[in-house]
Amino acid sequence: MTNIPPFDFGIICQSETELIAVLTCLEEGPRYNFRPPAADNNTYCFGWIGSHHVVIAHLIEESAIEAAIVATNLRYLGIERCLYIGQAQSLSIHLHPGDVLIATEHYEYKLGIRTPLPLRMRKHLTDFKVSTNLEASTSVLLDKIQDLDTKKKYIRPENAKINVVMDSIGYSPIDNPDTTLIEMWKKNKPLAFNSISAGIARAGINFLMVFAISGLKPEGNTSLLAVKIGMDLLKSIP
């Protein structure tokens, strides 16, 4: 890694769906792969998003534990800031499948703790303006994806409007399949839920979060739109 330029941001992708979309957004230029420690089975690569040299990580398993491992490795690589792009479910009447949530804070549902984003990260959100041309720019990204089967993964829910919300995300401190969304909703009432982000929070890295909102059953995929918004957010940060 001695010939690789310094990097200043990490991007953690919840699944391959987000990873493919992020790779589509990379600027032209050299790309590198990184061989992680033996105990880490996640995949990493490097590239440029705007002026940022980024490390892109893909979770091989969608769990808080894997997310914590990745976030910790990013810190060991000298990265202090990262962007997490994933999928979240919501029971709120204010969010619908097809929407995108930019998280401003997160709830730990068991302890009822509300944790705002660090001040320097919140400022980035305050200064960020969502593009008014998302429909067209997302279509451009979709056109760059050549494989037809992969393209089908990014079909948005039927009749979904582009709605971007900034609010809270709820999470569990550990993966807990016995805890239902309804139980979390009754206790904390955050706008949406994603347990994987708990691992990143525990790793102590400064992070921003962008989520594609899905329903309780598959109704299309908003990941490409969430990634486009995430990349626009990243480019707006000095």
VEXLUMLO-303223 format. One record per residue (C-alpha): residue number from 1; residue in three letters; x, y, z. Coordinates in steps of 0.02 Angstrom, whole numbers, plus 50000, padded with zeros to 5 digits. Layout:
REM residues N
NODE;num;residu;px;py;pz
NODE;NUM;ala;X;Y;Z;
...
//
This chain:
REM residues 238
NODE;num;residu;px;py;pz
NODE;1;met;50000;50000;50000;
NODE;2;thr;50153;50116;49996;
NODE;3;asn;50110;50185;49823;
NODE;4;ile;49929;50224;49866;
NODE;5;pro;49887;50408;49898;
NODE;6;pro;49821;50453;50072;
NODE;7;phe;49635;50425;50094;
NODE;8;asp;49518;50531;50197;
NODE;9;phe;49347;50446;50195;
NODE;10;gly;49277;50271;50211;
NODE;11;ile;49116;50208;50130;
NODE;12;ile;49033;50057;50208;
NODE;13;cys;48905;49968;50097;
NODE;14;gln;48777;49858;50183;
NODE;15;ser;48761;49740;50036;
NODE;16;glu;48823;49706;49861;
NODE;17;thr;48678;49809;49796;
NODE;18;glu;48749;49967;49872;
NODE;19;leu;48928;49917;49826;
NODE;20;ile;48891;49902;49640;
NODE;21;ala;48803;50071;49641;
NODE;22;val;48949;50155;49732;
NODE;23;leu;49077;50080;49612;
NODE;24;thr;48973;50152;49469;
NODE;25;cys;48998;50325;49546;
NODE;26;leu;49188;50316;49556;
NODE;27;glu;49289;50443;49458;
NODE;28;glu;49402;50383;49319;
NODE;29;gly;49574;50337;49384;
NODE;30;pro;49673;50197;49464;
NODE;31;arg;49584;50077;49580;
NODE;32;tyr;49665;49966;49709;
NODE;33;asn;49612;49817;49811;
NODE;34;phe;49659;49796;49994;
NODE;35;arg;49693;49628;50075;
NODE;36;pro;49616;49639;50250;
NODE;37;pro;49680;49549;50406;
NODE;38;ala;49652;49361;50411;
NODE;39;ala;49505;49376;50531;
NODE;40;asp;49413;49496;50415;
NODE;41;asn;49319;49419;50267;
NODE;42;asn;49245;49583;50207;
NODE;43;thr;49304;49659;50042;
NODE;44;tyr;49387;49828;50016;
NODE;45;cys;49438;49935;49869;
NODE;46;phe;49499;50113;49841;
NODE;47;gly;49442;50250;49723;
NODE;48;trp;49398;50434;49705;
NODE;49;ile;49231;50519;49740;
NODE;50;gly;49251;50703;49698;
NODE;51;ser;49407;50764;49790;
NODE;52;his;49400;50621;49916;
NODE;53;his;49511;50467;49905;
NODE;54;val;49398;50336;49982;
NODE;55;val;49407;50159;50047;
NODE;56;ile;49250;50065;49999;
NODE;57;ala;49202;49918;50108;
NODE;58;his;49069;49787;50072;
NODE;59;leu;48998;49686;50217;
NODE;60;ile;49013;49501;50174;
NODE;61;glu;48878;49469;50306;
NODE;62;glu;48746;49598;50349;
NODE;63;ser;48776;49608;50537;
NODE;64;ala;48826;49735;50668;
NODE;65;ile;48979;49629;50710;
NODE;66;glu;49046;49636;50532;
NODE;67;ala;49009;49823;50525;
NODE;68;ala;49110;49848;50685;
NODE;69;ile;49256;49750;50612;
NODE;70;val;49254;49855;50453;
NODE;71;ala;49240;50021;50546;
NODE;72;thr;49382;49971;50662;
NODE;73;asn;49493;49926;50512;
NODE;74;leu;49454;50094;50433;
NODE;75;arg;49517;50178;50591;
NODE;76;tyr;49677;50074;50585;
NODE;77;leu;49700;50137;50407;
NODE;78;gly;49697;50314;50476;
NODE;79;ile;49520;50356;50421;
NODE;80;glu;49421;50463;50544;
NODE;81;arg;49261;50487;50443;
NODE;82;cys;49149;50366;50350;
NODE;83;leu;48984;50358;50260;
NODE;84;tyr;48870;50209;50289;
NODE;85;ile;48744;50169;50152;
NODE;86;gly;48614;50037;50188;
NODE;87;gln;48431;49992;50197;
NODE;88;ala;48310;50028;50337;
NODE;89;gln;48131;49984;50379;
NODE;90;ser;48003;50106;50444;
NODE;91;leu;47832;50099;50526;
NODE;92;ser;47812;50288;50521;
NODE;93;ile;47677;50370;50417;
NODE;94;his;47810;50497;50367;
NODE;95;leu;47917;50371;50273;
NODE;96;his;47868;50253;50134;
NODE;97;pro;47957;50121;50028;
NODE;98;gly;48056;50218;49899;
NODE;99;asp;48103;50361;50017;
NODE;100;val;48280;50401;50074;
NODE;101;leu;48328;50442;50254;
NODE;102;ile;48483;50541;50298;
NODE;103;ala;48508;50504;50483;
NODE;104;thr;48539;50651;50601;
NODE;105;glu;48549;50546;50760;
NODE;106;his;48525;50367;50818;
NODE;107;tyr;48429;50281;50958;
NODE;108;glu;48491;50131;51053;
NODE;109;tyr;48323;50050;51081;
NODE;110;lys;48367;49942;51233;
NODE;111;leu;48437;50085;51336;
NODE;112;gly;48331;50222;51261;
NODE;113;ile;48487;50326;51226;
NODE;114;arg;48479;50460;51093;
NODE;115;thr;48648;50502;51018;
NODE;116;pro;48662;50649;50897;
NODE;117;leu;48795;50642;50764;
NODE;118;pro;48961;50725;50812;
NODE;119;leu;48957;50913;50788;
NODE;120;arg;49076;50913;50640;
NODE;121;met;48968;50784;50550;
NODE;122;arg;48804;50875;50589;
NODE;123;lys;48877;51032;50510;
NODE;124;his;48901;50936;50348;
NODE;125;leu;48714;50894;50349;
NODE;126;thr;48666;51074;50387;
NODE;127;asp;48764;51135;50236;
NODE;128;phe;48702;50997;50119;
NODE;129;lys;48570;51036;49989;
NODE;130;val;48481;50891;49904;
NODE;131;ser;48492;50901;49715;
NODE;132;thr;48334;50947;49621;
NODE;133;asn;48391;50838;49476;
NODE;134;leu;48396;50669;49564;
NODE;135;glu;48280;50579;49443;
NODE;136;ala;48389;50617;49292;
NODE;137;ser;48556;50592;49378;
NODE;138;thr;48500;50424;49450;
NODE;139;ser;48446;50369;49276;
NODE;140;val;48622;50411;49213;
NODE;141;leu;48695;50296;49346;
NODE;142;leu;48574;50158;49299;
NODE;143;asp;48628;50171;49117;
NODE;144;lys;48808;50138;49170;
NODE;145;ile;48760;49968;49239;
NODE;146;gln;48778;49847;49094;
NODE;147;asp;48714;49684;49166;
NODE;148;leu;48525;49671;49143;
NODE;149;asp;48497;49561;49295;
NODE;150;thr;48590;49687;49401;
NODE;151;lys;48488;49829;49328;
NODE;152;lys;48329;49743;49385;
NODE;153;lys;48388;49754;49566;
NODE;154;tyr;48375;49943;49559;
NODE;155;ile;48195;49958;49504;
NODE;156;arg;48112;50077;49627;
NODE;157;pro;47940;50042;49705;
NODE;158;glu;47798;50077;49585;
NODE;159;asn;47734;50256;49592;
NODE;160;ala;47868;50302;49721;
NODE;161;lys;47906;50487;49731;
NODE;162;ile;48077;50556;49773;
NODE;163;asn;48065;50601;49957;
NODE;164;val;48223;50636;50058;
NODE;165;val;48204;50654;50247;
NODE;166;met;48330;50699;50382;
NODE;167;asp;48286;50620;50549;
NODE;168;ser;48333;50484;50675;
NODE;169;ile;48377;50301;50649;
NODE;170;gly;48350;50166;50780;
NODE;171;tyr;48468;50021;50809;
NODE;172;ser;48505;49875;50922;
NODE;173;pro;48675;49868;51010;
NODE;174;ile;48691;49687;50955;
NODE;175;asp;48605;49584;50822;
NODE;176;asn;48444;49525;50902;
NODE;177;pro;48324;49434;50787;
NODE;178;asp;48200;49410;50930;
NODE;179;thr;48167;49597;50939;
NODE;180;thr;48033;49652;50817;
NODE;181;leu;48014;49820;50733;
NODE;182;ile;47850;49846;50826;
NODE;183;glu;47935;49823;50996;
NODE;184;met;48069;49950;50950;
NODE;185;trp;47939;50069;50884;
NODE;186;lys;47838;50063;51044;
NODE;187;lys;47990;50101;51150;
NODE;188;asn;48081;50237;51053;
NODE;189;lys;47980;50286;50900;
NODE;190;pro;48128;50329;50787;
NODE;191;leu;48082;50359;50608;
NODE;192;ala;48168;50200;50544;
NODE;193;phe;48271;50050;50600;
NODE;194;asn;48437;49973;50550;
NODE;195;ser;48528;49860;50673;
NODE;196;ile;48689;49849;50570;
NODE;197;ser;48734;50031;50602;
NODE;198;ala;48755;49985;50786;
NODE;199;gly;48924;49908;50748;
NODE;200;ile;48988;50067;50667;
NODE;201;ala;48927;50171;50814;
NODE;202;arg;49020;50056;50935;
NODE;203;ala;49183;50071;50837;
NODE;204;gly;49199;50255;50883;
NODE;205;ile;49222;50321;50706;
NODE;206;asn;49136;50482;50648;
NODE;207;phe;49004;50430;50523;
NODE;208;leu;48859;50488;50417;
NODE;209;met;48716;50371;50369;
NODE;210;val;48604;50365;50216;
NODE;211;phe;48466;50235;50204;
NODE;212;ala;48351;50171;50068;
NODE;213;ile;48182;50142;50150;
NODE;214;ser;48101;49973;50121;
NODE;215;gly;47937;49901;50180;
NODE;216;leu;47906;49745;50282;
NODE;217;lys;47899;49649;50118;
NODE;218;pro;47997;49677;49956;
NODE;219;glu;47923;49823;49859;
NODE;220;gly;48065;49876;49746;
NODE;221;asn;48236;49945;49785;
NODE;222;thr;48290;50124;49819;
NODE;223;ser;48476;50087;49843;
NODE;224;leu;48533;50176;49684;
NODE;225;leu;48445;50336;49738;
NODE;226;ala;48516;50322;49915;
NODE;227;val;48691;50297;49844;
NODE;228;lys;48674;50448;49729;
NODE;229;ile;48621;50557;49875;
NODE;230;gly;48762;50485;49980;
NODE;231;met;48890;50526;49845;
NODE;232;asp;48821;50702;49827;
NODE;233;leu;48835;50723;50015;
NODE;234;leu;49014;50660;50012;
NODE;235;lys;49063;50778;49872;
NODE;236;ser;48992;50925;49970;
NODE;237;ile;49111;50892;50115;
NODE;238;pro;49280;50981;50110;
//
